[in-house]
């Protein structure tokens, strides 16, 4: 009797053990599989997606077409494995700089103009860093000196289609610039518009705490008299909403009849509405690209994508009354001369529909005959990300790092469908390129060509975009809700024949997200 | 193993209570902040920094709900295999099932707010299931000792 009971106990224990293994075994296996190596190249991440194009090496061995790789791999055509390094894509090294700036980065406690102390990072002693101004066509040279940012840092030129070597992504295009080191960024500002710069090393933390600033590229002809240019950079410091570092209103002087261009830069992780009280306005540019035939609107809000820019143009009322440009709330920029007493107005219910705003114009590419077609479908599921359990983002059903590497060849017309079924909105940012929006949820764009570098893809939405692969390199294509990037919403666009020797992790401690 | 099983079961119940408290705490903080002139938009929601101190309630709710409670529920199920409490496996399985339902409802509620209401209702079911699972241990423990005496009592 006692023996049977002991046997029963043993069987019971064995069953319990087996059941435990049945639960913990797969979990441990999944956990183990998710752990990232100490250093890895983004080129080895996930799987290659050729978007219907033929991979260069397959084309070569098959003896078919000459393969696109020959275009970009000028130094070693056809050899994808030993291709041209990202660091070789630079601006003309012989050309002298037209705009030369040195930015010294520090970790420090600093004071916002409105008195609040922030424990964060500065560039030349302030945050936001200095506004860098250039005229289109000028060569901009920025020497970054890291005096005391412990994790190292970089500068990424958000929205400028720079040469790959100066894209500033730690672990992809360069090593993080450690304390005591410096790095020089050189690029031609070839497009007039509103841009910004920020660190792309531990970016979710370094951007939030201050390593950012505005970059304004003015058009070549001098603006006529009576034009006012205002930068309005939105950033939250310790939860306090600021414009150009000021809590509450920022003021700019504008006389009656002046045409004021307010360059709104959203450096935050979420989109924000912008609207105008006291005058109609025109949305004259988006993401550093002028819109065609923008009509005046009123009682309408413009949603500015996280990382995106919107240039609002207001003609000051002749009666001298001030105008308030709201940025996400009751505060923003007040334009005026005699008085700055502009009442706040509530957010208009209407949001500007970019699909139909402005007048159509040729886009300079044929999206109906693309060389590559990609799908970038964002989802969400439970799992482990580098050993951390959670509910993480997926790209085309795969979780980081098993994400697609979108492979293109120089000169390709690329079409991409970005769809989002993840339950949250995602501001998608493709480095090094501007893409034109073709349609949203199947509704074609009929207004001004809508060029973006940062596109808010709402939950349940689907966008068709197109771009020309005209800037060889390895480019991040990620969510600019920077914490989302740390949660795995990162893929890359790679040109055939281009390689990188930089690694994420490694001695430089590269951590781009 | 019984004490471990019991503690884990009660821990699930306590965690459900913490979840309810955290989310209302944060919600109240948000309302007060808006009353005082704060403006909530996506930029504020996605900012890591705390616009108002009670926002920590949302953070706790998220981490607890998607990581800590599922982990406890899995450990509870494993401990139930090794405990002799009758029905422990079923009770722990029910708790884990309700946790899975709860997390799913919480996530999908971003999409379909009405499911947020079910999330609230399911929290009560989960709390009940956790207490039920924990008290099963107590019930058998007590009855095992009491039963022989009561039998003597009836015979006498």
Interface residues (C-beta under 8 A of the other chain):
Chain A: X13 X15 X16 X17 X19 X20 X23 X24 X27 X204 X205 X208 X234 X236 X237 X238 X239 X240 X241 X266 X268 X269 X270 X271 X272 X273 X306 X328 X329 X330 X380 X382 X389 X390 X391 X423 X424 X425 X459 X460 X481 X483
Chain B: X37 X39 X41 X42 X43 X44 X45 X46 X47 X48 X49 X50 X51 X52 X55 X66 X67 X70 X71 X74 X77 X78 X81 X82 X103 X107 X108 X110 X111
